[in-house]
């Protein structure tokens, strides 16, 4: 008996399905959660998941292994970088910065909205913190009010002051306990 990789129930004959690029052996009830992966006959004719048509001709078993290995999200390489590491983040007090810059410029919400070619209701929502500015609106506000609404990428990482002497971090270094 084999255990279903999705729900954990024991099954005599698992079905192989593809979910989000990963191949899983699942029970009959969990088969609907993904796309069923056909066995040797279908994989030799299908080129949907293979990188080249020549690998399908050599051995269908080899092409299945190659495609599942390359589609996995596992470690390896090290050349991939997280796109969020290089993105600037919106400051948490963006609403206060917008309001104080507008007031010091002597503008009403509707006057600022007219200058930005936006609706006054958007400015009101931004100043109340009910709405996050789109990238375009953020650029307009920064330009018009001469303010900065972003924190530099990785700025928070430089202020990190936790961890043990050996340079490893644990959950205890990050979490702030409420009972202490």
Residue, then its C-alpha position, 0 to 999 in steps of 0.5 A: x500500500x502507498x500513501x497518498x501524497x496529498x491527503x495521506x490515505x492509504x491506496x492500492x493504486x496511486x494515480x500520478x498527477x501534476x499540481x503546480x508543476x510538481x508530480x504527485x502520487x495520489x488516491x482516486x479522490x485527490x486526482x481531481x486536484x491536478x492534471x493527470x500525467x499520462x504514462x509512457x505512451x502519452x509522454x512520448x507524443x506530448x511536448x508540453x513539459x519537455x524542453x526539446x523534441x529530441x529528448x522525447x525520441x530517445x527514451x520516454x522514461x528519461x524525458x519524464x525524469x528530466x522534466x520533473x527534475x527541472x520543474x522542481x523548485x528545489x535548491x541548486x544553482x544559487x544564481x536565482x535571486x528573489x525579485x523582492x530583494x531588489x524592490x523598494x517598499x512603501x513606507x508604513x507612514x505613507x498616509x501621514x507623509x502625503x497629508x503633511x506634504x500636501x498641507x505644507x504645500x498649501x493644497x487642498x485634497x481636490x487641488x492636489x488631485x487636479x494637479x495629479x490628474x486623479x480623483x479627490x476621493x483617491x487622495x482622501x483614501x490615501x491620506x486615511x491609509x485606506x488605500x495603497x498607491x499604485x506605482x504610477x500614483x506613487x511616482x506622481x505624488x513623490x514628484x509633485x510633493x517632493x517626498x519619498x514614499x519608499x524604503x530602500x531595498x534591504x534597508x531593514x536587513x542592515x539594522x538586524x541585531x539578533x542571532x547567536x555568536x556562531x551567526x545562526x538565527x533561530x525563531x527565538x531571535x525573531x519572535x517577540x514573546x507576549x508573556x515576557 
